[in-house]
Structure formats: structure tokens, C-alpha cells
């Protein structure tokens, strides 16, 4: 019993270390300066889009509109440091953030090399 608990603990510790290392590898602070698009800096290009999931409870009080999110797209094309700058309700803001976390980008470029770029993305909610 004790050996099994120790094995589970070691596995959980290994998963935690891997997740910390993955986060650090994609964190803009660890990978260099953050740029804004313009001049010789090209914006990231969206290559994988995930629709926001809307819960059944929020469908009844659904409001159309746009959630605007400020994010840094890393050199690896992963959105980080997500922050809602214009939102709707808490459920839709959360759904938009969760969706954008899953988006993937072709990174922005400066002098032909991938760089971290701060951009604003928009997630639209429409009534059907």
C-alpha cells in the first residue's frame, strides 16, 4: 500500500515538473522581448481555431457580442498572458479565454525570425 502511494506521488511530481517546464519554455519572459506588430514586426497568423464552449445554463441568458482578449503569442505560437480587455458576462469571458488558450499561431516575425508578439484577439458570440 505504501509503495503504491509512493509510486503515485512520484508520478504526480513528474507531471508537475513537466508542466512547469513546458510553461517556462513557452513563457515570453523566458524567451525574450515582447514586440507589437508594425514596421519590421509581422503579426502572428492563426493556424488552429477552437470554438468557445458555452454551457447549457449560459445559453438561456446568452448575449451576442465580442470578447476582446490581449495576449502574447510566443515564438512557439502559443498564446500566453491572456487578459480580457472587453467582455460580456463571466461565463462567456471564461469560455472565450478557454478557447483562446487552445488556439495555435504561426508566430510573428522580426527580421525573418520568430518573436513574441502582443496582440488583441476577438471571440464573437452570435445569437442564432
N, CA, C and O atoms as a GROMACS GRO file, in nm:
protein
  512
    1UNK      N    1   0.082  -0.119   0.000
    1UNK     CA    2   0.000   0.000   0.000
    1UNK      C    3   0.087   0.126   0.000
    1UNK      O    4   0.062   0.219  -0.076
    2UNK      N    5   0.188   0.128   0.085
    2UNK     CA    6   0.277   0.242   0.094
    2UNK      C    7   0.358   0.259  -0.035
    2UNK      O    8   0.381   0.371  -0.080
    3UNK      N    9   0.401   0.147  -0.093
    3UNK     CA   10   0.476   0.153  -0.219
    3UNK      C   11   0.389   0.211  -0.331
    3UNK      O   12   0.437   0.290  -0.412
    4UNK      N   13   0.262   0.173  -0.334
    4UNK     CA   14   0.170   0.224  -0.436
    4UNK      C   15   0.150   0.375  -0.419
    4UNK      O   16   0.151   0.449  -0.517
    5UNK      N   17   0.134   0.420  -0.295
    5UNK     CA   18   0.117   0.563  -0.269
    5UNK      C   19   0.242   0.640  -0.309
    5UNK      O   20   0.233   0.749  -0.365
    6UNK      N   21   0.360   0.584  -0.280
    6UNK     CA   22   0.485   0.649  -0.318
    6UNK      C   23   0.498   0.657  -0.471
    6UNK      O   24   0.544   0.757  -0.524
    7UNK      N   25   0.458   0.550  -0.540
    7UNK     CA   26   0.465   0.548  -0.686
    7UNK      C   27   0.372   0.655  -0.745
    7UNK      O   28   0.410   0.724  -0.839
    8UNK      N   29   0.252   0.668  -0.690
    8UNK     CA   30   0.158   0.770  -0.736
    8UNK      C   31   0.214   0.909  -0.710
    8UNK      O   32   0.202   0.998  -0.794
    9UNK      N   33   0.275   0.929  -0.592
    9UNK     CA   34   0.336   1.058  -0.560
    9UNK      C   35   0.447   1.093  -0.658
    9UNK      O   36   0.454   1.206  -0.706
   10UNK      N   37   0.534   0.996  -0.690
   10UNK     CA   38   0.643   1.021  -0.785
   10UNK      C   39   0.588   1.057  -0.923
   10UNK      O   40   0.640   1.147  -0.990
   11UNK      N   41   0.483   0.988  -0.965
   11UNK     CA   42   0.421   1.017  -1.094
   11UNK      C   43   0.362   1.158  -1.094
   11UNK      O   44   0.380   1.232  -1.191
   12UNK      N   45   0.292   1.195  -0.987
   12UNK     CA   46   0.233   1.330  -0.978
   12UNK      C   47   0.343   1.436  -0.977
   12UNK      O   48   0.328   1.540  -1.041
   13UNK      N   49   0.452   1.410  -0.907
   13UNK     CA   50   0.564   1.505  -0.904
   13UNK      C   51   0.625   1.520  -1.043
   13UNK      O   52   0.660   1.631  -1.084
   14UNK      N   53   0.639   1.410  -1.116
   14UNK     CA   54   0.695   1.416  -1.251
   14UNK      C   55   0.604   1.496  -1.344
   14UNK      O   56   0.653   1.576  -1.425
   15UNK      N   57   0.474   1.477  -1.334
   15UNK     CA   58   0.379   1.552  -1.417
   15UNK      C   59   0.387   1.700  -1.384
   15UNK      O   60   0.385   1.784  -1.474
   16UNK      N   61   0.397   1.734  -1.255
   16UNK     CA   62   0.408   1.874  -1.213
   16UNK      C   63   0.534   1.938  -1.271
   16UNK      O   64   0.529   2.048  -1.325
   17UNK      N   65   0.647   1.870  -1.260
   17UNK     CA   66   0.774   1.923  -1.312
   17UNK      C   67   0.764   1.944  -1.462
   17UNK      O   68   0.808   2.046  -1.514
   18UNK      N   69   0.707   1.847  -1.533
   18UNK     CA   70   0.692   1.861  -1.679
   18UNK      C   71   0.604   1.979  -1.714
   18UNK      O   72   0.635   2.053  -1.808
   19UNK      N   73   0.494   1.999  -1.641
   19UNK     CA   74   0.406   2.111  -1.673
   19UNK      C   75   0.473   2.244  -1.644
   19UNK      O   76   0.454   2.340  -1.718
   20UNK      N   77   0.553   2.252  -1.537
   20UNK     CA   78   0.626   2.375  -1.507
   20UNK      C   79   0.728   2.403  -1.616
   20UNK      O   80   0.742   2.517  -1.660
   21UNK      N   81   0.800   2.300  -1.660
   21UNK     CA   82   0.900   2.319  -1.765
   21UNK      C   83   0.835   2.360  -1.897
   21UNK      O   84   0.888   2.446  -1.968
   22UNK      N   85   0.721   2.300  -1.930
   22UNK     CA   86   0.650   2.337  -2.053
   22UNK      C   87   0.604   2.482  -2.046
   22UNK      O   88   0.615   2.555  -2.144
   23UNK      N   89   0.551   2.524  -1.930
   23UNK     CA   90   0.507   2.661  -1.914
   23UNK      C   91   0.626   2.756  -1.929
   23UNK      O   92   0.616   2.858  -1.998
   24UNK      N   93   0.737   2.723  -1.865
   24UNK     CA   94   0.856   2.808  -1.871
   24UNK      C   95   0.908   2.818  -2.014
   24UNK      O   96   0.955   2.924  -2.056
   25UNK      N   97   0.901   2.709  -2.087
   25UNK     CA   98   0.953   2.709  -2.224
   25UNK      C   99   0.871   2.800  -2.315
   25UNK      O  100   0.923   2.854  -2.413
   26UNK      N  101   0.742   2.819  -2.284
   26UNK     CA  102   0.655   2.900  -2.369
   26UNK      C  103   0.627   3.038  -2.312
   26UNK      O  104   0.553   3.116  -2.372
   27UNK      N  105   0.683   3.068  -2.197
   27UNK     CA  106   0.660   3.196  -2.133
   27UNK      C  107   0.743   3.304  -2.200
   27UNK      O  108   0.863   3.285  -2.219
   28UNK      N  109   0.682   3.418  -2.238
   28UNK     CA  110   0.756   3.523  -2.305
   28UNK      C  111   0.875   3.574  -2.225
   28UNK      O  112   0.976   3.613  -2.282
   29UNK      N  113   0.863   3.575  -2.090
   29UNK     CA  114   0.972   3.626  -2.009
   29UNK      C  115   1.097   3.540  -2.026
   29UNK      O  116   1.209   3.590  -2.016
   30UNK      N  117   1.079   3.412  -2.052
   30UNK     CA  118   1.191   3.322  -2.066
   30UNK      C  119   1.246   3.319  -2.208
   30UNK      O  120   1.357   3.272  -2.230
   31UNK      N  121   1.169   3.367  -2.304
   31UNK     CA  122   1.210   3.355  -2.442
   31UNK      C  123   1.244   3.488  -2.508
   31UNK      O  124   1.269   3.491  -2.628
   32UNK      N  125   1.245   3.597  -2.434
   32UNK     CA  126   1.289   3.723  -2.491
   32UNK      C  127   1.187   3.834  -2.486
   32UNK      O  128   1.081   3.823  -2.424
   33UNK      N  129   1.223   3.940  -2.554
   33UNK     CA  130   1.144   4.062  -2.559
   33UNK      C  131   1.008   4.038  -2.625
   33UNK      O  132   0.993   3.949  -2.708
   34UNK      N  133   0.910   4.120  -2.585
   34UNK     CA  134   0.776   4.113  -2.645
   34UNK      C  135   0.761   4.234  -2.736
   34UNK      O  136   0.782   4.348  -2.693
   35UNK      N  137   0.723   4.210  -2.862
   35UNK     CA  138   0.707   4.315  -2.963
   35UNK      C  139   0.560   4.340  -2.990
   35UNK      O  140   0.474   4.262  -2.950
   36UNK      N  141   0.532   4.450  -3.058
   36UNK     CA  142   0.398   4.476  -3.109
   36UNK      C  143   0.407   4.478  -3.261
   36UNK      O  144   0.510   4.516  -3.316
   37UNK      N  145   0.300   4.437  -3.330
   37UNK     CA  146   0.305   4.434  -3.475
   37UNK      C  147   0.322   4.573  -3.533
   37UNK      O  148   0.274   4.672  -3.478
   38UNK      N  149   0.391   4.580  -3.645
   38UNK     CA  150   0.414   4.706  -3.713
   38UNK      C  151   0.559   4.720  -3.751
   38UNK      O  152   0.648   4.662  -3.688
   39UNK      N  153   0.584   4.798  -3.854
   39UNK     CA  154   0.721   4.816  -3.900
   39UNK      C  155   0.777   4.684  -3.949
   39UNK      O  156   0.721   4.621  -4.039
   40UNK      N  157   0.888   4.642  -3.890
   40UNK     CA  158   0.950   4.517  -3.933
   40UNK      C  159   0.903   4.396  -3.852
   40UNK      O  160   0.961   4.288  -3.863
   41UNK      N  161   0.796   4.412  -3.771
   41UNK     CA  162   0.741   4.302  -3.693
   41UNK      C  163   0.606   4.262  -3.754
   41UNK      O  164   0.513   4.343  -3.758
   42UNK      N  165   0.597   4.138  -3.801
   42UNK     CA  166   0.471   4.090  -3.858
   42UNK      C  167   0.387   4.026  -3.748
   42UNK      O  168   0.442   3.966  -3.655
   43UNK      N  169   0.256   4.038  -3.756
   43UNK     CA  170   0.170   3.977  -3.653
   43UNK      C  171   0.165   3.825  -3.669
   43UNK      O  172   0.191   3.773  -3.777
   44UNK      N  173   0.132   3.755  -3.560
   44UNK     CA  174   0.112   3.609  -3.570
   44UNK      C  175  -0.009   3.579  -3.658
   44UNK      O  176  -0.099   3.661  -3.672
   45UNK      N  177  -0.010   3.460  -3.717
   45UNK     CA  178  -0.121   3.416  -3.801
   45UNK      C  179  -0.188   3.296  -3.734
   45UNK      O  180  -0.122   3.199  -3.698
   46UNK      N  181  -0.318   3.304  -3.719
   46UNK     CA  182  -0.395   3.196  -3.658
   46UNK      C  183  -0.393   3.074  -3.749
   46UNK      O  184  -0.428   3.083  -3.867
   47UNK      N  185  -0.352   2.958  -3.694
   47UNK     CA  186  -0.350   2.834  -3.774
   47UNK      C  187  -0.438   2.724  -3.717
   47UNK      O  188  -0.470   2.628  -3.786
   48UNK      N  189  -0.479   2.738  -3.588
   48UNK     CA  190  -0.569   2.640  -3.527
   48UNK      C  191  -0.667   2.715  -3.437
   48UNK      O  192  -0.628   2.778  -3.339
   49UNK      N  193  -0.796   2.705  -3.472
   49UNK     CA  194  -0.901   2.778  -3.402
   49UNK      C  195  -0.990   2.680  -3.328
   49UNK      O  196  -1.027   2.576  -3.383
   50UNK      N  197  -1.025   2.711  -3.204
   50UNK     CA  198  -1.118   2.631  -3.126
   50UNK      C  199  -1.237   2.720  -3.090
   50UNK      O  200  -1.220   2.830  -3.037
   51UNK      N  201  -1.357   2.671  -3.120
   51UNK     CA  202  -1.479   2.744  -3.084
   51UNK      C  203  -1.496   2.746  -2.933
   51UNK      O  204  -1.464   2.647  -2.867
   52UNK      N  205  -1.545   2.856  -2.876
   52UNK     CA  206  -1.571   2.856  -2.732
   52UNK      C  207  -1.688   2.765  -2.698
   52UNK      O  208  -1.790   2.763  -2.768
   53UNK      N  209  -1.673   2.690  -2.591
   53UNK     CA  210  -1.781   2.603  -2.543
   53UNK      C  211  -1.871   2.687  -2.454
   53UNK      O  212  -1.824   2.759  -2.366
   54UNK      N  213  -2.000   2.677  -2.477
   54UNK     CA  214  -2.097   2.754  -2.398
   54UNK      C  215  -2.182   2.655  -2.320
   54UNK      O  216  -2.242   2.564  -2.378
   55UNK      N  217  -2.188   2.673  -2.189
   55UNK     CA  218  -2.264   2.582  -2.105
   55UNK      C  219  -2.414   2.597  -2.131
   55UNK      O  220  -2.458   2.701  -2.181
   56UNK      N  221  -2.490   2.495  -2.098
   56UNK     CA  222  -2.635   2.498  -2.117
   56UNK      C  223  -2.698   2.610  -2.037
   56UNK      O  224  -2.793   2.674  -2.083
   57UNK      N  225  -2.647   2.636  -1.916
   57UNK     CA  226  -2.705   2.741  -1.832
   57UNK      C  227  -2.682   2.879  -1.892
   57UNK      O  228  -2.768   2.966  -1.880
   58UNK      N  229  -2.567   2.900  -1.955
   58UNK     CA  230  -2.543   3.032  -2.012
   58UNK      C  231  -2.615   3.050  -2.146
   58UNK      O  232  -2.633   3.163  -2.191
   59UNK      N  233  -2.657   2.940  -2.209
   59UNK     CA  234  -2.731   2.952  -2.335
   59UNK      C  235  -2.865   3.021  -2.313
   59UNK      O  236  -2.914   3.092  -2.401
   60UNK      N  237  -2.924   3.000  -2.195
   60UNK     CA  238  -3.054   3.061  -2.168
   60UNK      C  239  -3.041   3.212  -2.150
   60UNK      O  240  -3.134   3.286  -2.180
   61UNK      N  241  -2.926   3.257  -2.100
   61UNK     CA  242  -2.905   3.401  -2.079
   61UNK      C  243  -2.802   3.453  -2.178
   61UNK      O  244  -2.730   3.549  -2.149
   62UNK      N  245  -2.795   3.392  -2.293
   62UNK     CA  246  -2.691   3.420  -2.393
   62UNK      C  247  -2.705   3.561  -2.449
   62UNK      O  248  -2.814   3.604  -2.485
   63UNK      N  249  -2.595   3.632  -2.455
   63UNK     CA  250  -2.593   3.765  -2.513
   63UNK      C  251  -2.493   3.766  -2.627
   63UNK      O  252  -2.383   3.712  -2.614
   64UNK      N  253  -2.530   3.825  -2.737
   64UNK     CA  254  -2.439   3.835  -2.852
   64UNK      C  255  -2.339   3.947  -2.826
   64UNK      O  256  -2.368   4.043  -2.755
   65UNK      N  257  -2.222   3.931  -2.884
   65UNK     CA  258  -2.121   4.035  -2.870
   65UNK      C  259  -1.982   3.979  -2.889
   65UNK      O  260  -1.964   3.865  -2.933
   66UNK      N  261  -1.884   4.060  -2.855
   66UNK     CA  262  -1.744   4.024  -2.876
   66UNK      C  263  -1.668   4.032  -2.744
   66UNK      O  264  -1.684   4.127  -2.667
   67UNK      N  265  -1.585   3.931  -2.721
   67UNK     CA  266  -1.491   3.934  -2.609
   67UNK      C  267  -1.355   3.964  -2.670
   67UNK      O  268  -1.308   3.892  -2.758
   68UNK      N  269  -1.293   4.070  -2.622
   68UNK     CA  270  -1.161   4.111  -2.671
   68UNK      C  271  -1.057   4.067  -2.568
   68UNK      O  272  -1.071   4.095  -2.449
   69UNK      N  273  -0.952   3.998  -2.614
   69UNK     CA  274  -0.851   3.943  -2.525
   69UNK      C  275  -0.712   3.989  -2.570
   69UNK      O  276  -0.675   3.973  -2.686
   70UNK      N  277  -0.638   4.046  -2.477
   70UNK     CA  278  -0.499   4.083  -2.502
   70UNK      C  279  -0.413   3.964  -2.466
   70UNK      O  280  -0.430   3.906  -2.358
   71UNK      N  281  -0.321   3.925  -2.553
   71UNK     CA  282  -0.237   3.808  -2.529
   71UNK      C  283  -0.099   3.828  -2.590
   71UNK      O  284  -0.081   3.912  -2.679
   72UNK      N  285  -0.004   3.752  -2.542
   72UNK     CA  286   0.128   3.747  -2.603
   72UNK      C  287   0.139   3.612  -2.671
   72UNK      O  288   0.128   3.508  -2.606
   73UNK      N  289   0.162   3.613  -2.802
   73UNK     CA  290   0.184   3.490  -2.875
   73UNK      C  291   0.335   3.466  -2.876
   73UNK      O  292   0.411   3.549  -2.926
   74UNK      N  293   0.376   3.352  -2.822
   74UNK     CA  294   0.518   3.322  -2.808
   74UNK      C  295   0.581   3.284  -2.942
   74UNK      O  296   0.513   3.269  -3.043
   75UNK      N  297   0.712   3.271  -2.938
   75UNK     CA  298   0.784   3.227  -3.057
   75UNK      C  299   0.741   3.088  -3.100
   75UNK      O  300   0.761   3.050  -3.215
   76UNK      N  301   0.683   3.013  -3.008
   76UNK     CA  302   0.631   2.880  -3.041
   76UNK      C  303   0.487   2.881  -3.089
   76UNK      O  304   0.432   2.775  -3.118
   77UNK      N  305   0.425   3.000  -3.098
   77UNK     CA  306   0.289   3.012  -3.149
   77UNK      C  307   0.181   2.986  -3.046
   77UNK      O  308   0.066   2.959  -3.081
   78UNK      N  309   0.217   2.993  -2.918
   78UNK     CA  310   0.121   2.965  -2.811
   78UNK      C  311   0.078   3.095  -2.743
   78UNK      O  312   0.164   3.174  -2.704
   79UNK      N  313  -0.053   3.117  -2.729
   79UNK     CA  314  -0.100   3.238  -2.660
   79UNK      C  315  -0.077   3.227  -2.509
   79UNK      O  316  -0.113   3.126  -2.448
   80UNK      N  317  -0.019   3.330  -2.449
   80UNK     CA  318   0.007   3.334  -2.306
   80UNK      C  319  -0.037   3.469  -2.252
   80UNK      O  320  -0.071   3.559  -2.328
   81UNK      N  321  -0.036   3.481  -2.120
   81UNK     CA  322  -0.070   3.608  -2.054
   81UNK      C  323  -0.204   3.665  -2.102
   81UNK      O  324  -0.214   3.784  -2.128
   82UNK      N  325  -0.305   3.580  -2.114
   82UNK     CA  326  -0.435   3.622  -2.164
   82UNK      C  327  -0.507   3.710  -2.063
   82UNK      O  328  -0.509   3.681  -1.943
   83UNK      N  329  -0.565   3.819  -2.113
   83UNK     CA  330  -0.639   3.912  -2.027
   83UNK      C  331  -0.756   3.970  -2.106
   83UNK      O  332  -0.737   4.023  -2.215
   84UNK      N  333  -0.876   3.960  -2.050
   84UNK     CA  334  -0.995   4.016  -2.115
   84UNK      C  335  -0.989   4.168  -2.102
   84UNK      O  336  -0.978   4.221  -1.991
   85UNK      N  337  -0.996   4.237  -2.216
   85UNK     CA  338  -0.997   4.384  -2.214
   85UNK      C  339  -1.136   4.439  -2.241
   85UNK      O  340  -1.165   4.554  -2.206
   86UNK      N  341  -1.222   4.358  -2.303
   86UNK     CA  342  -1.362   4.395  -2.325
   86UNK      C  343  -1.440   4.265  -2.320
   86UNK      O  344  -1.417   4.175  -2.401
   87UNK      N  345  -1.532   4.255  -2.226
   87UNK     CA  346  -1.601   4.129  -2.209
   87UNK      C  347  -1.751   4.140  -2.219
   87UNK      O  348  -1.807   4.247  -2.242
   88UNK      N  349  -1.815   4.025  -2.201
   88UNK     CA  350  -1.960   4.016  -2.196
   88UNK      C  351  -1.997   3.978  -2.053
   88UNK      O  352  -1.986   4.060  -1.963
   89UNK      N  353  -2.042   3.854  -2.032
   89UNK     CA  354  -2.066   3.810  -1.895
   89UNK      C  355  -1.955   3.713  -1.854
   89UNK      O  356  -1.873   3.672  -1.936
   90UNK      N  357  -1.953   3.677  -1.728
   90UNK     CA  358  -1.844   3.594  -1.675
   90UNK      C  359  -1.833   3.460  -1.747
   90UNK      O  360  -1.723   3.414  -1.774
   91UNK      N  361  -1.948   3.396  -1.777
   91UNK     CA  362  -1.944   3.266  -1.845
   91UNK      C  363  -1.885   3.277  -1.985
   91UNK      O  364  -1.803   3.194  -2.025
   92UNK      N  365  -1.926   3.379  -2.058
   92UNK     CA  366  -1.876   3.394  -2.194
   92UNK      C  367  -1.729   3.438  -2.194
   92UNK      O  368  -1.652   3.395  -2.280
   93UNK      N  369  -1.690   3.522  -2.100
   93UNK     CA  370  -1.549   3.560  -2.090
   93UNK      C  371  -1.464   3.436  -2.062
   93UNK      O  372  -1.359   3.418  -2.124
   94UNK      N  373  -1.508   3.352  -1.970
   94UNK     CA  374  -1.435   3.231  -1.936
   94UNK      C  375  -1.429   3.136  -2.056
   94UNK      O  376  -1.325   3.077  -2.084
   95UNK      N  377  -1.541   3.122  -2.127
   95UNK     CA  378  -1.543   3.035  -2.245
   95UNK      C  379  -1.447   3.087  -2.353
   95UNK      O  380  -1.378   3.009  -2.417
   96UNK      N  381  -1.445   3.217  -2.371
   96UNK     CA  382  -1.354   3.277  -2.470
   96UNK      C  383  -1.208   3.254  -2.431
   96UNK      O  384  -1.127   3.215  -2.514
   97UNK      N  385  -1.175   3.277  -2.303
   97UNK     CA  386  -1.037   3.254  -2.256
   97UNK      C  387  -0.996   3.109  -2.274
   97UNK      O  388  -0.885   3.080  -2.320
   98UNK      N  389  -1.084   3.016  -2.237
   98UNK     CA  390  -1.053   2.874  -2.250
   98UNK      C  391  -1.032   2.835  -2.396
   98UNK      O  392  -0.946   2.752  -2.426
   99UNK      N  393  -1.109   2.893  -2.486
   99UNK     CA  394  -1.093   2.863  -2.628
   99UNK      C  395  -0.961   2.919  -2.680
   99UNK      O  396  -0.887   2.849  -2.749
  100UNK      N  397  -0.931   3.044  -2.648
  100UNK     CA  398  -0.810   3.108  -2.700
  100UNK      C  399  -0.685   3.037  -2.648
  100UNK      O  400  -0.584   3.032  -2.719
  101UNK      N  401  -0.689   2.984  -2.528
  101UNK     CA  402  -0.574   2.908  -2.476
  101UNK      C  403  -0.540   2.790  -2.565
  101UNK      O  404  -0.426   2.744  -2.567
  102UNK      N  405  -0.639   2.741  -2.639
  102UNK     CA  406  -0.618   2.625  -2.726
  102UNK      C  407  -0.583   2.665  -2.870
  102UNK      O  408  -0.546   2.579  -2.950
  103UNK      N  409  -0.593   2.793  -2.901
  103UNK     CA  410  -0.558   2.838  -3.035
  103UNK      C  411  -0.407   2.822  -3.056
  103UNK      O  412  -0.330   2.826  -2.960
  104UNK      N  413  -0.368   2.805  -3.181
  104UNK     CA  414  -0.226   2.799  -3.215
  104UNK      C  415  -0.201   2.894  -3.333
  104UNK      O  416  -0.286   2.912  -3.419
  105UNK      N  417  -0.084   2.953  -3.333
  105UNK     CA  418  -0.048   3.055  -3.429
  105UNK      C  419   0.084   3.021  -3.498
  105UNK      O  420   0.168   2.951  -3.443
  106UNK      N  421   0.099   3.073  -3.619
  106UNK     CA  422   0.231   3.083  -3.679
  106UNK      C  423   0.287   3.209  -3.615
  106UNK      O  424   0.223   3.315  -3.624
  107UNK      N  425   0.403   3.203  -3.550
  107UNK     CA  426   0.450   3.318  -3.472
  107UNK      C  427   0.476   3.441  -3.557
  107UNK      O  428   0.500   3.432  -3.677
  108UNK      N  429   0.472   3.557  -3.490
  108UNK     CA  430   0.510   3.681  -3.555
  108UNK      C  431   0.660   3.679  -3.584
  108UNK      O  432   0.736   3.608  -3.518
  109UNK      N  433   0.701   3.758  -3.682
  109UNK     CA  434   0.841   3.758  -3.723
  109UNK      C  435   0.901   3.898  -3.715
  109UNK      O  436   0.833   3.998  -3.737
  110UNK      N  437   1.027   3.902  -3.682
  110UNK     CA  438   1.107   4.024  -3.688
  110UNK      C  439   1.237   3.985  -3.756
  110UNK      O  440   1.309   3.897  -3.709
  111UNK      N  441   1.266   4.052  -3.868
  111UNK     CA  442   1.385   4.018  -3.947
  111UNK      C  443   1.388   3.870  -3.985
  111UNK      O  444   1.494   3.808  -3.989
  112UNK      N  445   1.269   3.814  -4.012
  112UNK     CA  446   1.258   3.675  -4.056
  112UNK      C  447   1.270   3.571  -3.945
  112UNK      O  448   1.270   3.452  -3.973
  113UNK      N  449   1.279   3.615  -3.820
  113UNK     CA  450   1.292   3.521  -3.707
  113UNK      C  451   1.169   3.531  -3.617
  113UNK      O  452   1.116   3.641  -3.598
  114UNK      N  453   1.122   3.418  -3.562
  114UNK     CA  454   1.007   3.420  -3.472
  114UNK      C  455   1.037   3.501  -3.345
  114UNK      O  456   1.144   3.491  -3.286
  115UNK      N  457   0.938   3.582  -3.305
  115UNK     CA  458   0.949   3.662  -3.183
  115UNK      C  459   0.816   3.657  -3.109
  115UNK      O  460   0.714   3.619  -3.165
  116UNK      N  461   0.819   3.696  -2.982
  116UNK     CA  462   0.697   3.710  -2.902
  116UNK      C  463   0.627   3.838  -2.944
  116UNK      O  464   0.690   3.944  -2.954
  117UNK      N  465   0.497   3.829  -2.970
  117UNK     CA  466   0.422   3.946  -3.016
  117UNK      C  467   0.295   3.961  -2.934
  117UNK      O  468   0.219   3.865  -2.917
  118UNK      N  469   0.271   4.082  -2.883
  118UNK     CA  470   0.150   4.113  -2.808
  118UNK      C  471   0.042   4.157  -2.907
  118UNK      O  472   0.061   4.251  -2.983
  119UNK      N  473  -0.070   4.087  -2.904
  119UNK     CA  474  -0.181   4.118  -2.995
  119UNK      C  475  -0.313   4.111  -2.920
  119UNK      O  476  -0.322   4.055  -2.810
  120UNK      N  477  -0.415   4.167  -2.980
  120UNK     CA  478  -0.551   4.155  -2.930
  120UNK      C  479  -0.627   4.063  -3.025
  120UNK      O  480  -0.625   4.081  -3.147
  121UNK      N  481  -0.694   3.963  -2.967
  121UNK     CA  482  -0.778   3.874  -3.046
  121UNK      C  483  -0.922   3.894  -3.003
  121UNK      O  484  -0.949   3.937  -2.891
  122UNK      N  485  -1.014   3.862  -3.092
  122UNK     CA  486  -1.156   3.878  -3.063
  122UNK      C  487  -1.229   3.746  -3.081
  122UNK      O  488  -1.206   3.673  -3.177
  123UNK      N  489  -1.318   3.718  -2.988
  123UNK     CA  490  -1.403   3.598  -2.996
  123UNK      C  491  -1.547   3.649  -3.003
  123UNK      O  492  -1.594   3.716  -2.911
  124UNK      N  493  -1.614   3.617  -3.112
  124UNK     CA  494  -1.751   3.666  -3.131
  124UNK      C  495  -1.852   3.561  -3.088
  124UNK      O  496  -1.838   3.442  -3.117
  125UNK      N  497  -1.955   3.608  -3.018
  125UNK     CA  498  -2.069   3.527  -2.980
  125UNK      C  499  -2.188   3.584  -3.055
  125UNK      O  500  -2.215   3.704  -3.048
  126UNK      N  501  -2.260   3.496  -3.126
  126UNK     CA  502  -2.376   3.541  -3.206
  126UNK      C  503  -2.498   3.460  -3.166
  126UNK      O  504  -2.490   3.341  -3.135
  127UNK      N  505  -2.612   3.528  -3.169
  127UNK     CA  506  -2.739   3.460  -3.149
  127UNK      C  507  -2.780   3.396  -3.280
  127UNK      O  508  -2.773   3.458  -3.385
  128UNK      N  509  -2.822   3.271  -3.272
  128UNK     CA  510  -2.865   3.202  -3.394
  128UNK      C  511  -3.015   3.188  -3.397
  128UNK      O  512  -3.071   3.132  -3.491
   0.00000   0.00000   0.00000
